[in-house]
Amino acid sequence: MPSSKDFIDMDHEYCAHNYHPIPVVISKAEGVWVYDPEGNKYLDCLSAYSSQNTGHCHPEIINALKEQADKVTLTSRAFHNDMMGPFLKKLCDIVGPHVNDPNNSGIMSIPMNTGTEAVETGLKVCRAWGYIKKKIPKDEAKIIICRNNFHGRTITIVGFSTDISAVRYYGNFGPYTPGFVIIPYGDADILENTILELGPEKVAGFLFEPIQGEAGVNVPPEGYVKKIREICTKYNVLMLADEIQTGFGRTGELFACDHENVKPDMLLLGKALGGGVYPVSAIVTTKDIVGPDVIKPGTHGSTFGGNPLASAVAMKSLDIHIDDHLAERAKRRGGYFIEGLRKIASKNTILPIKEIRGKGLLMAIEFTTDARHIVEMLKDKGILAKDTHSTTIRFAPPLIITKEQVDWALQIIEAVLVK
C-alpha cells in the first residue's frame, strides 16, 4: 500500500495548490478518531469544519446512505422524488421554531448542496424579495455584510470578503459583484447608521455569522444578535444568519442565535446537515419571503439539490442531532474543554497566548505570533486541529466526544504548549 508520503506527493503533483493542508493522510475514520495509512491514530479536532458533528461514519447515517443508494440516488428536480418532501418537512419542523415568522405564513426551504450554494441562494432570495416585496428600485438593492466574514468562495462571495490574500487574492478574481456594503463585526450601532446612510428603502438584507468561524472563532459582544434583530425589524431589512458552521448544536444551542433567543428571517444551513458523508445544504425561511410571488419556477435551482440520497442522509443526521441531544452535549463538553484551555493559557507557554474564546465545541487559542508549527506539533502528538490567519488555532471536535477524550486532548495540548 502507498505510504502517507506517496499520497501527499500525488496530491502535490496532480492537484492545483489551492490548499495548504497539514501533512497527514487520513485513510480510515470512526467516531472522533481518524487513522493514517501507517495505522497512527489521531483525535479529529476540526470535524471537517463542523461537518462531522455526529462523528465519522456514524453507523445509522451510513446505513441510511447504503439503503437509499440501492433504491434511487438522483432524479434531478425535473421530477419529484419520494425523499425530498419528507426531508424538507422534517427540516422545516425542526428549524421553523427558530425562524422569525411574524405573520405565521409558514416555513419553506430551498435545498442545495454546499454551504456556498446556501449563501448564494440566500442572497438571491434576499434581492428578489427586496425588489418584489419591499419595492426597492431595480438594481439598487444593498446587502450589508461584516468585515472578516467567511461565507464561501464564489466570485460574488469573495468580492465582499475582506481577506485580501486568501480569498480576494489581491484583486485577481475581480471585477466583483456590486451591491454589498462592508461594516465592522459586532457593532450594532454601525449597522443602524449604515442603513440610515444608504437609505432604509434600499437595504434588502444583513448577512452575518453569529460567531465568525474562519476569522478565528470571533464571538460578538453579548446582546449584539438581539440588537441587530431589533434594527432589522425596525427598517424592514432581512436578517440572514449564516449558521453553516455553527448550526445543529455546535455552539451548545441548536443554533448560535438561540443564545440570545433571537429568530432571524432566514437560516443558511449546511455542513453537519449532511452527516459528514454527503454535501447537503439549505436555506430555511418563511413563505412570505420565498413564496411563489418571489421565487418562481426556473428562477433558481440545482440538479443535485434535494436528491433522494442527500435527503435520506440529512433526515438521519437530523434525527441523531435531536434524539442524542448533541447541542446539550456540546454545551457541557465545550464548557469543560474551554475551561481546560484557559488553565493551560495561565501557565508558562512556549508562545504567548493572547486569548482563549469560543462557545460550545467551537473554540480557539489565539497566539501573539505565527502558530502554524504548533498545529504540526499537535499532529505529531495525535491531535488534528487547524490554524487560521496564522495566529489562531481552532478546536472543534465531533459533538459526541466524551469527557475522557477531552481530558486526553487537554493533556496533549498542555504537553505541547507548556514549557
Order of alpha helices (4+ residues) and beta strands (2+ residues): alpha-beta-beta-beta-alpha-alpha-alpha-beta-alpha-beta-alpha-beta-alpha-beta-alpha-beta-beta-beta-alpha-alpha-alpha-beta-beta-alpha-beta-beta-beta-alpha
